[in-house]
C-alpha cells in the first residue's frame, strides 16, 4: 500500500517537473521562476530569521503557518509563481520585440536618406 503511494507521488512529481520544463522551455525562464519563488516565499524566511535572531516564538509560528498555507495541496503557490514568471517573460519578450522593430525602422529610415 505504501509502496504504491510513493510510486504515485514520485510519478506526480516527475510529471509536474516535466510540465514546468515544457512551460518554461529555457534556462533563463527557470532562473526567473526561481527568483519569483524566492520573492514569494520571502515573508516565510524573514519570519524564521526574525524568530530565530530575536528569539520570538510567535514569529516562528507565524512563518510556519504561512509555509503550511502555501504548501497546502490546494494552495496556489506554484500556480501563482508560474503565472508571474510567464507574465514577466512575456513582458520582456514584448520589450525585446519593440526594440528590434524600432531598430529595423531606424535602419530603413537611414537607407531611405541615403
C-alpha positions as CSV (number, residue, x, y, z in Angstrom):
1,X,0.0,0.0,0.0
2,X,2.7,2.5,1.0
3,X,4.9,1.5,-2.0
4,X,2.0,2.3,-4.4
5,X,1.6,5.7,-2.7
6,X,5.3,6.5,-3.0
7,X,5.3,5.4,-6.7
8,X,2.3,7.5,-7.4
9,X,3.8,10.5,-5.6
10,X,7.1,10.1,-7.5
11,X,5.2,9.9,-10.8
12,X,3.2,13.1,-9.9
13,X,6.4,15.0,-9.0
14,X,8.1,13.9,-12.3
15,X,5.0,14.8,-14.3
16,X,4.9,18.2,-12.6
17,X,8.6,18.9,-13.2
18,X,8.2,17.9,-16.9
19,X,5.2,20.2,-17.2
20,X,7.1,23.1,-15.6
21,X,10.0,22.5,-18.1
22,X,7.6,22.5,-21.0
23,X,6.1,25.7,-19.9
24,X,9.4,27.4,-19.2
25,X,11.3,26.0,-22.2
26,X,14.7,27.5,-21.4
27,X,17.1,28.0,-18.5
28,X,16.5,31.8,-18.3
29,X,12.9,31.3,-17.6
30,X,13.7,28.7,-14.9
31,X,16.1,31.2,-13.3
32,X,13.3,33.7,-13.4
33,X,10.9,31.1,-11.9
34,X,13.4,30.6,-9.1
35,X,13.7,34.3,-8.4
36,X,9.9,34.6,-8.3
37,X,9.6,31.7,-5.9
38,X,12.2,33.3,-3.6
39,X,10.4,36.6,-3.7
40,X,7.0,35.0,-3.0
41,X,8.4,32.9,-0.1
42,X,10.4,35.8,1.4
43,X,7.9,36.6,4.2
44,X,8.3,33.0,5.4
45,X,12.1,33.1,5.5
46,X,12.0,36.6,7.0
47,X,9.7,35.3,9.7
48,X,12.0,32.5,10.6
49,X,15.1,34.7,10.6
50,X,13.4,37.3,12.8
51,X,12.1,34.5,15.1
52,X,15.5,32.8,15.5
53,X,17.5,36.1,15.8
54,X,15.3,37.7,18.4
55,X,14.0,34.5,20.0
56,X,10.4,35.4,19.2
57,X,8.3,32.2,19.2
58,X,5.3,33.9,17.6
59,X,7.4,34.9,14.5
60,X,8.3,31.2,14.0
61,X,4.7,30.1,14.5
62,X,3.5,32.8,12.0
63,X,6.2,31.8,9.5
64,X,5.2,28.1,9.9
65,X,1.6,29.0,9.4
66,X,2.4,30.9,6.2
67,X,4.5,28.0,5.0
68,X,1.7,25.5,5.8
69,X,-0.8,27.6,3.9
70,X,1.4,28.0,0.8
71,X,2.4,24.3,0.7
72,X,-1.1,23.1,1.3
73,X,-2.2,20.9,-1.7
74,X,-5.0,23.3,-2.6
75,X,-2.8,26.4,-2.3
76,X,-1.8,28.1,-5.5
77,X,1.9,28.8,-4.8
78,X,3.3,27.2,-7.9
79,X,0.4,28.4,-10.0
80,X,0.9,31.9,-8.9
81,X,4.7,31.6,-9.3
82,X,4.5,30.2,-12.8
83,X,1.8,32.7,-13.8
84,X,4.0,35.6,-12.6
85,X,7.1,34.1,-14.3
86,X,5.4,33.6,-17.7
87,X,3.8,37.1,-17.4
88,X,7.2,38.7,-16.8
89,X,8.7,36.6,-19.6
90,X,6.0,37.9,-22.0
91,X,6.7,41.5,-20.9
92,X,10.4,41.0,-21.5
93,X,9.8,39.4,-24.9
94,X,7.5,42.2,-26.0
95,X,10.1,44.8,-24.9
96,X,12.7,43.0,-27.0
97,X,10.4,42.8,-30.0
98,X,9.7,46.5,-29.7
99,X,13.4,47.3,-29.6
100,X,14.1,45.1,-32.6
101,X,11.2,46.6,-34.5
102,X,12.4,50.1,-33.7
103,X,15.9,49.2,-34.8
104,X,14.6,47.9,-38.1
105,X,12.6,51.1,-38.7
106,X,15.6,53.2,-38.0
107,X,17.7,51.2,-40.4
108,X,15.0,51.6,-43.1
109,X,14.9,55.3,-42.4
110,X,18.7,55.5,-42.7
111,X,18.7,53.6,-46.0
112,X,16.0,55.9,-47.4
113,X,18.0,59.0,-46.5
114,X,21.0,57.7,-48.5
